[in-house]
Amino acid sequence: MQSLKDALALLEQVEKILTNYNPKGDEDRNLLNLLISKNMKIEAEAYAKYLRS
């Protein structure tokens, strides 16, 4: 089972990728939309677990 430290490290990698990323076209826009949607789900899960702890 991966730890929250592992999850944080992955999110830091995503942050670095996004910082250096220049979207080009509809495909990139669609991928960014999926990333935003996934991020909202992750945030909701994290907040729920945080509030329950």
HELIX and SHEET records of a PDB file:
HELIX    1   1 LEU A    4  THR A   19  1                                  16    
HELIX    2   2 GLY A   25  ARG A   52  1                                  28    
END                                                                             
